[in-house]
Amino acid sequence: MTRRRVVITGLGVITNIGQEVDLFWNNLLAGKCGLSALEGFDTEAYPVKIGGQVKDFDPDKYIDPRESKRIDRFAQFALAAAVNAVADSGIDFGKEDPERCGCIIGSGIGGLGEIEREHVKLLEKGPRRVSPFCVPKLMANAANANVGIRFGLKGANYAVLTACAAATHAVGDALRQIQYGYEDVIITGGAEAAVTNLGLASFCALKALSTRNDEPLLASRPFDAERNGFVLAEGAGIVVLEEYEHAKKRGANIYAEVVGFGMSCDAYHITAPCEDGNGAARCIKGAIRDSGLNPEQIDYINAHGTSTELNDKAETMAVKAALGEANARKVSLSSIKSHVGHSLGASGGIELVATALTVKNGIIPPTINLVNPDPQCDLDYTPLVAKNREVKFALSNSFGFGGHNASIAIGKI
């Protein structure tokens, strides 16, 4: 069966360095960092007191105020980013066949804030005081469900829950739905809002987070020898995927073409990656093979780059294994988690937006805070300063707990 071409026609983000795509992109190129001391809850007892919160977010700009109260923060982020992405795409769903339009959104956790709030209410005031909106707020499919309702999308609509690979898996699923003719347009990406009491405590217990509390702007430092963990963040990254001829017919602005998708499982450990990066390498190879490209054609990789000791070394080894040593040394890489932290299931969506803009504009965003490179991380991670480079083909990598790996390949059009 001939696969249809799929393109990106709309972008939307909600992040700690910008809630509009232009601001987000300009801040990336300028090396801005959105990490800071946590606000909104008492961190006195926590060993980690920093994070990547989205401050000054007003859901009422995007959602009817009566409805926004019935939607958890992670789904609010998804809706807001989707509204922006749809506006950016210029698509009018009122003129589309709703059964040919869908929504697939990933999240690592879902409505964690709602779970916490209602659990406290249960313990303090009893079961009769638990909100009737608790379930529709906490369920991990609330983001895609609410986006589908907002735009009247009656095609494929479901959530993907593969930890930090969730958004990239969601985009890969959306790609297949359009390639094989099931849908014409899909809103996809990821959303997360796990910077909460329990979210922070849980990752502290895993000893996965940076404890650089006095220097939040320097805490996320992928591939640097002094990295000591990731910085927990929140946000959303949403794109509009569309069949190429459909987009062309309506005169849509096209950012890039989605040309391939790869996925794999480490089947190794519930939280740690394979030390040799084998699972991630198979995933990257799969994306390249699916796109019909050769390894030497990859110009840029938006790395998962979490700023943890194990992940950064494993990803470096994976890139070398997948592309070959010589090709790996010619590729530009960068990790935007140095700017925004790690938003778990949302990260792949946010990073795909950055990758699409890299392909469109020919500018590689930098990995900030990469001052003292780890000798075992010896590729070109675009340290400190953005650089101009024509990017014909790029990859965006996402690797999650459970050994879940996903990689999207996109190309210039």
PyMOL commands that set and color helices and strands:
alter all, ss='L'
color gray80, all
select helices_A, chain A and resi 21-29+59-61+65-68+73-89+93-95+98-100+112-125+127-129+134-138+142-151+163-179+197-205+216-218+244-249+278-291+295-297+309-323+325-328+337-340+344-361
alter helices_A, ss='H'
color red, helices_A
select strands_A, chain A and resi 6-14+36-37+50-51+101-106+157-160+185-192+235-243+256-265+300-302+332-334+363-364+387-388+393-400+404-411
alter strands_A, ss='S'
color yellow, strands_A
deselect
rebuild
show_as cartoon
